Amino acid sequence: MSPLAYLVSLPVRAYRLVFSPWVGHACRYQPTCSAYAMEALEKHGALKGGWLAARRIARCHPWGGSGIDNVPERGD
């Protein structure tokens, strides 16, 4: 993970450490949004990975979809 991607991942890491145990495990998608964000940042870097993570979080609402939603491979 690049240094910038690591910085972008810090709020996700904090969420997983502090808030995730309190929120519960009722995610609409697999992998969870935080796991998706971490994988996107690792695969695509800070800019594209951050964009993919933000898009995923925006889709996670009561009228959104559900199911398996994997991070796209590089080059897609």
N, CA, C and O atoms as a GROMACS GRO file, in nm:
protein
  304
    1MET      N    1   0.086  -0.117   0.000
    1MET     CA    2   0.000   0.000   0.000
    1MET      C    3   0.090   0.123   0.000
    1MET      O    4   0.187   0.131   0.076
    2SER      N    5   0.058   0.217  -0.085
    2SER     CA    6   0.137   0.340  -0.093
    2SER      C    7   0.117   0.424   0.034
    2SER      O    8   0.018   0.406   0.105
    3PRO      N    9   0.210   0.514   0.062
    3PRO     CA   10   0.195   0.598   0.182
    3PRO      C   11   0.066   0.681   0.181
    3PRO      O   12   0.002   0.697   0.285
    4LEU      N   13   0.027   0.734   0.065
    4LEU     CA   14  -0.097   0.812   0.058
    4LEU      C   15  -0.219   0.722   0.081
    4LEU      O   16  -0.313   0.761   0.151
    5ALA      N   17  -0.218   0.603   0.024
    5ALA     CA   18  -0.328   0.509   0.045
    5ALA      C   19  -0.336   0.469   0.192
    5ALA      O   20  -0.445   0.451   0.247
    6TYR      N   21  -0.220   0.456   0.257
    6TYR     CA   22  -0.219   0.424   0.400
    6TYR      C   23  -0.285   0.536   0.479
    6TYR      O   24  -0.363   0.510   0.571
    7LEU      N   25  -0.255   0.661   0.445
    7LEU     CA   26  -0.318   0.774   0.515
    7LEU      C   27  -0.469   0.775   0.494
    7LEU      O   28  -0.545   0.801   0.587
    8VAL      N   29  -0.512   0.746   0.370
    8VAL     CA   30  -0.655   0.742   0.341
    8VAL      C   31  -0.722   0.628   0.418
    8VAL      O   32  -0.839   0.637   0.454
    9SER      N   33  -0.647   0.520   0.442
    9SER     CA   34  -0.704   0.404   0.511
    9SER      C   35  -0.718   0.423   0.662
    9SER      O   36  -0.786   0.345   0.728
   10LEU      N   37  -0.656   0.524   0.718
   10LEU     CA   38  -0.661   0.544   0.863
   10LEU      C   39  -0.803   0.562   0.918
   10LEU      O   40  -0.834   0.503   1.021
   11PRO      N   41  -0.891   0.640   0.853
   11PRO     CA   42  -1.029   0.647   0.904
   11PRO      C   43  -1.101   0.512   0.897
   11PRO      O   44  -1.182   0.480   0.984
   12VAL      N   45  -1.071   0.432   0.795
   12VAL     CA   46  -1.133   0.300   0.784
   12VAL      C   47  -1.083   0.212   0.898
   12VAL      O   48  -1.161   0.140   0.960
   13ARG      N   49  -0.953   0.216   0.924
   13ARG     CA   50  -0.896   0.138   1.034
   13ARG      C   51  -0.956   0.181   1.168
   13ARG      O   52  -0.985   0.098   1.253
   14ALA      N   53  -0.973   0.311   1.187
   14ALA     CA   54  -1.033   0.362   1.310
   14ALA      C   55  -1.177   0.315   1.323
   14ALA      O   56  -1.219   0.273   1.431
   15TYR      N   57  -1.253   0.321   1.215
   15TYR     CA   58  -1.391   0.272   1.216
   15TYR      C   59  -1.396   0.126   1.256
   15TYR      O   60  -1.477   0.087   1.340
   16ARG      N   61  -1.308   0.044   1.196
   16ARG     CA   62  -1.307  -0.098   1.227
   16ARG      C   63  -1.272  -0.124   1.372
   16ARG      O   64  -1.325  -0.217   1.433
   17LEU      N   65  -1.185  -0.044   1.428
   17LEU     CA   66  -1.140  -0.064   1.565
   17LEU      C   67  -1.242  -0.012   1.667
   17LEU      O   68  -1.268  -0.078   1.767
   18VAL      N   69  -1.300   0.105   1.641
   18VAL     CA   70  -1.384   0.171   1.741
   18VAL      C   71  -1.533   0.146   1.718
   18VAL      O   72  -1.602   0.102   1.810
   19PHE      N   73  -1.583   0.172   1.598
   19PHE     CA   74  -1.727   0.171   1.576
   19PHE      C   75  -1.783   0.038   1.529
   19PHE      O   76  -1.896   0.004   1.564
   20SER      N   77  -1.710  -0.037   1.452
   20SER     CA   78  -1.761  -0.161   1.396
   20SER      C   79  -1.814  -0.258   1.501
   20SER      O   80  -1.920  -0.317   1.479
   21PRO      N   81  -1.746  -0.278   1.615
   21PRO     CA   82  -1.803  -0.368   1.715
   21PRO      C   83  -1.938  -0.321   1.771
   21PRO      O   84  -2.019  -0.403   1.814
   22TRP      N   85  -1.961  -0.190   1.772
   22TRP     CA   86  -2.087  -0.136   1.825
   22TRP      C   87  -2.198  -0.138   1.723
   22TRP      O   88  -2.315  -0.154   1.758
   23VAL      N   89  -2.163  -0.122   1.595
   23VAL     CA   90  -2.264  -0.114   1.489
   23VAL      C   91  -2.325  -0.251   1.461
   23VAL      O   92  -2.444  -0.262   1.432
   24GLY      N   93  -2.244  -0.354   1.469
   24GLY     CA   94  -2.294  -0.488   1.441
   24GLY      C   95  -2.251  -0.535   1.304
   24GLY      O   96  -2.176  -0.467   1.234
   25HIS      N   97  -2.299  -0.650   1.267
   25HIS     CA   98  -2.257  -0.713   1.142
   25HIS      C   99  -2.378  -0.734   1.051
   25HIS      O  100  -2.411  -0.847   1.017
   26ALA      N  101  -2.441  -0.627   1.012
   26ALA     CA  102  -2.560  -0.635   0.927
   26ALA      C  103  -2.532  -0.569   0.792
   26ALA      O  104  -2.617  -0.495   0.741
   27CYS      N  105  -2.417  -0.594   0.734
   27CYS     CA  106  -2.382  -0.531   0.608
   27CYS      C  107  -2.462  -0.593   0.494
   27CYS      O  108  -2.487  -0.713   0.493
   28ARG      N  109  -2.502  -0.510   0.400
   28ARG     CA  110  -2.582  -0.555   0.286
   28ARG      C  111  -2.497  -0.626   0.182
   28ARG      O  112  -2.550  -0.704   0.102
   29TYR      N  113  -2.369  -0.601   0.180
   29TYR     CA  114  -2.280  -0.654   0.078
   29TYR      C  115  -2.175  -0.746   0.138
   29TYR      O  116  -2.146  -0.739   0.258
   30GLN      N  117  -2.120  -0.830   0.054
   30GLN     CA  118  -2.002  -0.910   0.088
   30GLN      C  119  -1.897  -0.878  -0.013
   30GLN      O  120  -1.927  -0.886  -0.132
   31PRO      N  121  -1.777  -0.841   0.021
   31PRO     CA  122  -1.726  -0.818   0.156
   31PRO      C  123  -1.787  -0.691   0.215
   31PRO      O  124  -1.850  -0.612   0.144
   32THR      N  125  -1.768  -0.673   0.344
   32THR     CA  126  -1.824  -0.555   0.411
   32THR      C  127  -1.763  -0.428   0.350
   32THR      O  128  -1.661  -0.434   0.282
   33CYS      N  129  -1.825  -0.316   0.375
   33CYS     CA  130  -1.778  -0.190   0.317
   33CYS      C  131  -1.636  -0.157   0.362
   33CYS      O  132  -1.555  -0.108   0.282
   34SER      N  133  -1.604  -0.182   0.489
   34SER     CA  134  -1.469  -0.151   0.536
   34SER      C  135  -1.366  -0.245   0.474
   34SER      O  136  -1.255  -0.202   0.440
   35ALA      N  137  -1.400  -0.372   0.459
   35ALA     CA  138  -1.308  -0.466   0.394
   35ALA      C  139  -1.291  -0.430   0.247
   35ALA      O  140  -1.181  -0.439   0.192
   36TYR      N  141  -1.400  -0.388   0.182
   36TYR     CA  142  -1.395  -0.345   0.042
   36TYR      C  143  -1.303  -0.223   0.029
   36TYR      O  144  -1.222  -0.216  -0.062
   37ALA      N  145  -1.317  -0.127   0.121
   37ALA     CA  146  -1.236  -0.006   0.116
   37ALA      C  147  -1.088  -0.039   0.131
   37ALA      O  148  -1.004   0.014   0.057
   38MET      N  149  -1.054  -0.125   0.225
   38MET     CA  150  -0.914  -0.162   0.246
   38MET      C  151  -0.858  -0.232   0.122
   38MET      O  152  -0.746  -0.204   0.080
   39GLU      N  153  -0.935  -0.324   0.065
   39GLU     CA  154  -0.888  -0.396  -0.054
   39GLU      C  155  -0.874  -0.302  -0.172
   39GLU      O  156  -0.778  -0.312  -0.248
   40ALA      N  157  -0.969  -0.210  -0.190
   40ALA     CA  158  -0.962  -0.114  -0.299
   40ALA      C  159  -0.840  -0.024  -0.286
   40ALA      O  160  -0.773   0.005  -0.386
   41LEU      N  161  -0.810   0.019  -0.165
   41LEU     CA  162  -0.692   0.103  -0.143
   41LEU      C  163  -0.563   0.024  -0.169
   41LEU      O  164  -0.467   0.080  -0.223
   42GLU      N  165  -0.560  -0.102  -0.131
   42GLU     CA  166  -0.441  -0.184  -0.156
   42GLU      C  167  -0.421  -0.209  -0.305
   42GLU      O  168  -0.309  -0.199  -0.354
   43LYS      N  169  -0.528  -0.241  -0.377
   43LYS     CA  170  -0.519  -0.274  -0.519
   43LYS      C  171  -0.500  -0.153  -0.609
   43LYS      O  172  -0.422  -0.158  -0.704
   44HIS      N  173  -0.570  -0.044  -0.579
   44HIS     CA  174  -0.579   0.069  -0.672
   44HIS      C  175  -0.514   0.198  -0.624
   44HIS      O  176  -0.506   0.294  -0.700
   45GLY      N  177  -0.467   0.202  -0.500
   45GLY     CA  178  -0.405   0.323  -0.451
   45GLY      C  179  -0.506   0.420  -0.392
   45GLY      O  180  -0.625   0.390  -0.383
   46ALA      N  181  -0.457   0.536  -0.352
   46ALA     CA  182  -0.539   0.632  -0.277
   46ALA      C  183  -0.650   0.694  -0.361
   46ALA      O  184  -0.764   0.704  -0.314
   47LEU      N  185  -0.621   0.735  -0.483
   47LEU     CA  186  -0.722   0.807  -0.561
   47LEU      C  187  -0.833   0.716  -0.612
   47LEU      O  188  -0.950   0.734  -0.577
   48LYS      N  189  -0.798   0.619  -0.693
   48LYS     CA  190  -0.901   0.530  -0.748
   48LYS      C  191  -0.961   0.442  -0.639
   48LYS      O  192  -1.082   0.420  -0.638
   49GLY      N  193  -0.878   0.392  -0.548
   49GLY     CA  194  -0.928   0.310  -0.438
   49GLY      C  195  -1.022   0.388  -0.348
   49GLY      O  196  -1.124   0.336  -0.303
   50GLY      N  197  -0.987   0.513  -0.321
   50GLY     CA  198  -1.074   0.598  -0.241
   50GLY      C  199  -1.206   0.626  -0.311
   50GLY      O  200  -1.312   0.629  -0.248
   51TRP      N  201  -1.199   0.646  -0.442
   51TRP     CA  202  -1.322   0.668  -0.521
   51TRP      C  203  -1.410   0.544  -0.519
   51TRP      O  204  -1.532   0.554  -0.500
   52LEU      N  205  -1.350   0.426  -0.539
   52LEU     CA  206  -1.427   0.302  -0.537
   52LEU      C  207  -1.493   0.281  -0.400
   52LEU      O  208  -1.608   0.240  -0.392
   53ALA      N  209  -1.419   0.308  -0.293
   53ALA     CA  210  -1.473   0.292  -0.158
   53ALA      C  211  -1.588   0.390  -0.134
   53ALA      O  212  -1.691   0.351  -0.078
   54ALA      N  213  -1.572   0.515  -0.175
   54ALA     CA  214  -1.679   0.614  -0.157
   54ALA      C  215  -1.804   0.576  -0.235
   54ALA      O  216  -1.916   0.590  -0.185
   55ARG      N  217  -1.784   0.526  -0.358
   55ARG     CA  218  -1.899   0.481  -0.438
   55ARG      C  219  -1.971   0.366  -0.371
   55ARG      O  220  -2.094   0.362  -0.369
   56ARG      N  221  -1.895   0.273  -0.315
   56ARG     CA  222  -1.955   0.158  -0.248
   56ARG      C  223  -2.034   0.202  -0.126
   56ARG      O  224  -2.146   0.154  -0.105
   57ILE      N  225  -1.978   0.291  -0.046
   57ILE     CA  226  -2.048   0.338   0.074
   57ILE      C  227  -2.174   0.413   0.035
   57ILE      O  228  -2.275   0.404   0.105
   58ALA      N  229  -2.170   0.487  -0.074
   58ALA     CA  230  -2.290   0.560  -0.121
   58ALA      C  231  -2.400   0.465  -0.165
   58ALA      O  232  -2.518   0.499  -0.156
   59ARG      N  233  -2.364   0.346  -0.213
   59ARG     CA  234  -2.465   0.248  -0.255
   59ARG      C  235  -2.526   0.172  -0.139
   59ARG      O  236  -2.627   0.104  -0.156
   60CYS      N  237  -2.467   0.183  -0.021
   60CYS     CA  238  -2.512   0.106   0.095
   60CYS      C  239  -2.619   0.186   0.170
   60CYS      O  240  -2.589   0.261   0.262
   61HIS      N  241  -2.742   0.168   0.128
   61HIS     CA  242  -2.855   0.233   0.192
   61HIS      C  243  -2.976   0.141   0.181
   61HIS      O  244  -2.971   0.044   0.104
   62PRO      N  245  -3.084   0.167   0.253
   62PRO     CA  246  -3.198   0.073   0.255
   62PRO      C  247  -3.257   0.042   0.118
   62PRO      O  248  -3.314  -0.066   0.099
   63TRP      N  249  -3.246   0.133   0.022
   63TRP     CA  250  -3.304   0.109  -0.110
   63TRP      C  251  -3.200   0.064  -0.211
   63TRP      O  252  -3.231   0.047  -0.329
   64GLY      N  253  -3.077   0.044  -0.165
   64GLY     CA  254  -2.969   0.000  -0.252
   64GLY      C  255  -2.971  -0.150  -0.271
   64GLY      O  256  -3.061  -0.219  -0.224
   65GLY      N  257  -2.872  -0.199  -0.342
   65GLY     CA  258  -2.862  -0.340  -0.369
   65GLY      C  259  -2.802  -0.417  -0.252
   65GLY      O  260  -2.782  -0.364  -0.143
   66SER      N  261  -2.774  -0.542  -0.280
   66SER     CA  262  -2.709  -0.627  -0.181
   66SER      C  263  -2.644  -0.742  -0.255
   66SER      O  264  -2.664  -0.759  -0.375
   67GLY      N  265  -2.567  -0.822  -0.184
   67GLY     CA  266  -2.504  -0.938  -0.244
   67GLY      C  267  -2.354  -0.925  -0.249
   67GLY      O  268  -2.294  -0.848  -0.175
   68ILE      N  269  -2.294  -1.002  -0.338
   68ILE     CA  270  -2.149  -1.003  -0.352
   68ILE      C  271  -2.107  -0.889  -0.445
   68ILE      O  272  -2.159  -0.875  -0.556
   69ASP      N  273  -2.013  -0.809  -0.398
   69ASP     CA  274  -1.964  -0.694  -0.474
   69ASP      C  275  -1.813  -0.685  -0.451
   69ASP      O  276  -1.768  -0.617  -0.359
   70ASN      N  277  -1.737  -0.754  -0.534
   70ASN     CA  278  -1.592  -0.756  -0.518
   70ASN      C  279  -1.528  -0.634  -0.580
   70ASN      O  280  -1.585  -0.570  -0.669
   71VAL      N  281  -1.409  -0.601  -0.533
   71VAL     CA  282  -1.330  -0.492  -0.588
   71VAL      C  283  -1.286  -0.531  -0.729
   71VAL      O  284  -1.238  -0.643  -0.748
   72PRO      N  285  -1.302  -0.442  -0.829
   72PRO     CA  286  -1.258  -0.476  -0.964
   72PRO      C  287  -1.106  -0.491  -0.969
   72PRO      O  288  -1.034  -0.428  -0.893
   73GLU      N  289  -1.061  -0.575  -1.058
   73GLU     CA  290  -0.918  -0.594  -1.076
   73GLU      C  291  -0.856  -0.470  -1.139
   73GLU      O  292  -0.926  -0.388  -1.200
   74ARG      N  293  -0.726  -0.456  -1.124
   74ARG     CA  294  -0.655  -0.343  -1.186
   74ARG      C  295  -0.672  -0.348  -1.337
   74ARG      O  296  -0.670  -0.455  -1.398
   75GLY      N  297  -0.688  -0.232  -1.396
   75GLY     CA  298  -0.703  -0.223  -1.540
   75GLY      C  299  -0.847  -0.224  -1.587
   75GLY      O  300  -0.873  -0.204  -1.705
   76ASP      N  301  -0.942  -0.247  -1.496
   76ASP     CA  302  -1.084  -0.246  -1.534
   76ASP      C  303  -1.142  -0.108  -1.517
   76ASP      O  304  -1.261  -0.087  -1.543
   0.00000   0.00000   0.00000
